[in-house]
Amino acid sequence: MIPEWMWIAWLAIAAGGFAVLETVALINRRRGDTLSENIRRWLGITPPSVQRRIAVPVFVAVLVAFICWFLPHIVFDIL
């Protein structure tokens, strides 16, 4: 069994890593350094590219599917 403290530590490290990277990106003010800007580039949104036609709907579908699973999973202990 995985101890609860390991999950808490993992979440804290992930959140801390995000906070450090995002803070550095916001402080240096260089375009393209934040997570949002990178996601837009990966999806072909900025600059516009052909992959956008497939990447954006797939990204949205995966995000919606995750939320549709995660909320009932946490709130109602389903699956």
N, C-alpha and C positions, 0 to 999 in steps of 0.2 A: 504494500500500500504506500502511495506517495503521501508524505506528511503535508499537512496544510501549509506549514511555513515555507515549503519549497514552492508551492504555487504563488504564495504572496511574494516571495523573493523574485520569482520569475516575472510576475506582473510589474513589480517595482523596478526591476532592471530594464524591462521593455519600455515602461513609461519614462524612466529616467533617461534612457538612450534617446528616445524621441525628443524629450524636453531639451537635452543638450544640443542635439543636431539642429532642431528648429530654432532655438535661441541663437546659436551661432549664425544661422542663415539670416535671421531677422536683424541681428546686430550688424553683420557685414554689408547688408543691403544690396548684395549682388543678385541680379536677376537669375532665376533658375535654380536657386539653392534650397528653397523650401520644399516640403513634401508635396504640397499642392501643385507647385510648378512642375515638379518631377512627374507626378501622376498625369498631369495634362500633356507633358511631352511623351510619356510612355504610351498614352492612349491615342496619340496623334492629333490632339486638339490644338496644341500650340507648338510649333507651327502646324497648320492644317496639313494632313497627309491622308493617303488612301486608306491606311489601316484604321482610321477613325470610324469608317462605316461599319466595321465589325467590332472593333475593340470597345467602343463606348456602349453599345447595346449589351455586349457580353459582360462588361464591368457592372453595368446597372443591374442586369439579371442576377449576377452572382451576389451582389450587395443586397438586393431585395430578398433573394432566397435565403441568405444568411440571416437577415433580420427576421424573416418569417419563421425560421427554425429556432433562432436564439431566444426570442422573447417568450414563446410558450415553454421552451426548455427550461428557462430560468424561473419564470413566474409560476408555472403549473407543474413543473418537474416531469415534463413529457420527453420521451426519448433520452 
